[in-house]
C-alpha cells in the first residue's frame, strides 16, 4: 500500500492531492473521500470519525479537483451503508 497522502488546506484540494488520495485508495473514490475527510477533521483539530456529510464534502472536493461531478449525497450514503453491512 502506498504512503497515506496529506492535504495542506481545509478549503481546497489540488489535482495532485486528489490523485494521491485515489492512488492510496487504489482508485476507490469513496475510500479516498473517507481518508480525505479524516485528514480534514485532523487539520481542524478533531479526532472524531467523519460523518456522512463530511465524507460527501470530501468526495465533492476530490471530484471538483478532477473536473468530475460528484455523486448525490443519498447515493453516497447508500454505498456507505452497503459497505458497512458487507
Buried (B, 14 or more C-beta within 10 A) or exposed (E): EEEEBEBEEEEEBEEEBBBBBBEBBEEBBBBBBBBBBBBBBEEEEEEEEBEBEBBBBBBBBBBBBBEEEBBEBEEBBEEBEEEEEE
